[in-house]
Amino acid sequence: MSQRVQGFAPFFGKESRVLILGSFPSVKSRQQNFYYGNARNAFWRILSDYFGESVPSDTDEKKEFLTRHGIALWDIVTSCEIVGSADSTIKNYTVADLGEVLNDCPIEKIILNGGTAYKIFLKSYGDIPVEYVCLPSTSPANARPKDKEWFDELRRTFV
């Protein structure tokens, strides 16, 4: 059965240049009260591998990592009805007001983490004057290889 759930506030610093938008926090992320909390999600491993660092072990380390690399995190859906963590069950959702981040920091690119985030983003922000790109979801539910596409985009983004 679906229930209405609230997502997280955006995480960003005044120097954030890249905004990574997911769809909505998983159950494990909601339990940890921060983004990409499922240890099987490839998000933190991919970013850490790209920057040649150890995977942050707790929320404070994750926030410091993001700040150091100029990365903002949020989800395109801020609240919704959802069953478990399945993007396919998201309904009656509220879309993030990206102005909260875009007005406060120099975002140069938006990376959409997965197809659901991309589809919802396009409905409200398809004409946004910021470069954006969709990458394969880092979710464990997405079994296809994703590292190369993420690494290629990160190379183009963090030059």
C-alpha positions in Angstrom: 0.0 0.0 0.0 1.3 3.5 -0.8 1.7 6.2 1.7 2.5 9.9 1.4 6.2 10.4 2.2 8.3 13.5 2.5 11.8 13.6 0.9 14.9 15.6 2.0 15.8 19.2 1.8 18.4 20.0 -0.9 22.0 19.7 0.2 24.3 22.3 -1.4 27.1 24.8 -0.6 27.6 28.3 -1.9 30.3 26.9 -4.3 28.2 24.0 -5.7 28.6 23.8 -9.5 26.9 20.5 -10.2 23.4 19.5 -9.0 22.7 15.7 -9.0 19.0 15.1 -9.0 17.6 11.7 -8.1 13.9 10.7 -8.2 13.0 10.1 -4.5 14.9 8.7 -1.4 14.8 5.0 -0.9 13.5 3.4 2.3 17.1 2.9 3.5 18.0 6.5 2.6 14.9 7.7 4.6 16.0 5.6 7.5 19.5 7.1 7.5 18.0 10.6 6.7 20.4 11.3 3.9 20.8 10.6 0.2 21.9 7.3 -1.3 21.8 5.4 2.0 21.5 1.9 0.5 25.0 0.4 0.6 24.1 -1.5 -2.6 23.4 1.8 -4.5 26.5 2.6 -6.6 26.3 6.4 -6.2 28.9 6.9 -3.4 31.2 4.2 -4.9 31.1 5.8 -8.4 31.8 9.3 -7.2 34.5 8.1 -4.8 36.2 6.1 -7.4 36.1 9.0 -9.9 37.7 11.4 -7.4 40.2 8.7 -6.1 38.9 8.7 -2.6 37.5 6.3 0.0 33.7 6.0 0.1 32.5 8.3 2.9 31.4 6.2 5.9 28.8 8.5 7.4 26.5 11.4 6.7 29.1 14.0 7.9 31.8 12.6 5.6 29.3 12.5 2.7 28.4 16.2 3.2 32.1 17.1 3.4 32.9 15.1 0.3 30.0 16.9 -1.6 31.0 20.3 -0.4 34.7 19.8 -1.3 33.8 18.7 -4.9 31.1 21.4 -5.5 28.3 18.9 -5.7 24.7 19.6 -4.6 22.2 16.8 -4.1 18.4 16.8 -4.2 15.5 14.8 -5.6 13.1 16.0 -8.3 10.2 14.7 -6.2 10.0 16.3 -2.7 6.9 14.4 -1.5 4.8 11.6 -3.0 2.8 8.5 -2.4 5.2 5.5 -2.9 5.3 1.8 -2.1 8.7 0.9 -0.6 11.4 2.3 -2.8 10.1 1.6 -6.2 10.2 4.6 -8.6 7.4 2.8 -10.6 5.0 3.4 -7.7 5.6 7.1 -7.3 2.3 9.0 -7.7 0.6 12.2 -6.6 4.0 13.8 -6.3 5.3 17.4 -5.6 8.1 18.6 -7.8 11.1 20.3 -6.3 11.4 24.1 -6.7 14.9 24.1 -8.2 15.1 27.9 -7.7 16.0 27.0 -4.0 19.4 25.7 -5.3 19.8 27.6 -8.6 19.4 31.0 -6.9 21.9 30.3 -4.2 24.8 28.7 -6.0 26.5 28.7 -9.4 25.1 25.5 -10.8 26.6 24.8 -14.3 25.1 21.4 -14.9 22.3 19.2 -13.6 22.8 15.4 -13.7 19.7 13.4 -13.5 20.2 10.1 -11.8 18.0 7.7 -13.7 15.1 7.7 -16.1 12.3 8.5 -13.6 14.1 11.6 -12.4 14.7 12.7 -16.0 11.1 12.2 -17.1 9.7 14.2 -14.1 12.4 16.9 -14.5 11.5 17.3 -18.2 7.8 17.9 -17.4 8.6 21.0 -15.3 12.1 22.0 -16.3 12.7 21.0 -19.9 13.4 24.6 -20.9 15.7 25.4 -18.0 18.7 27.5 -19.1 21.2 25.1 -17.4 22.9 22.2 -19.1 21.4 18.9 -18.0 22.1 15.2 -18.8 20.4 11.9 -17.8 22.7 9.1 -16.6 21.7 5.5 -15.7 20.3 5.1 -12.2 22.8 4.1 -9.6 20.1 2.2 -7.8 20.6 -1.5 -7.1 17.3 -2.1 -9.0 19.2 -1.0 -12.2 21.4 -4.0 -12.9 22.9 -2.6 -16.2 26.5 -1.4 -16.2 26.6 2.3 -15.3 30.2 3.2 -14.2 31.5 4.1 -17.7 28.7 6.5 -18.5 29.0 8.1 -15.1 32.8 8.4 -15.4 32.6 9.8 -18.9 30.2 12.5 -17.8 32.1 13.3 -14.6 35.2 13.8 -16.8 33.3 16.2 -19.0 31.9 18.0 -15.9 34.9 18.2 -13.5 37.7 19.4 -15.8 
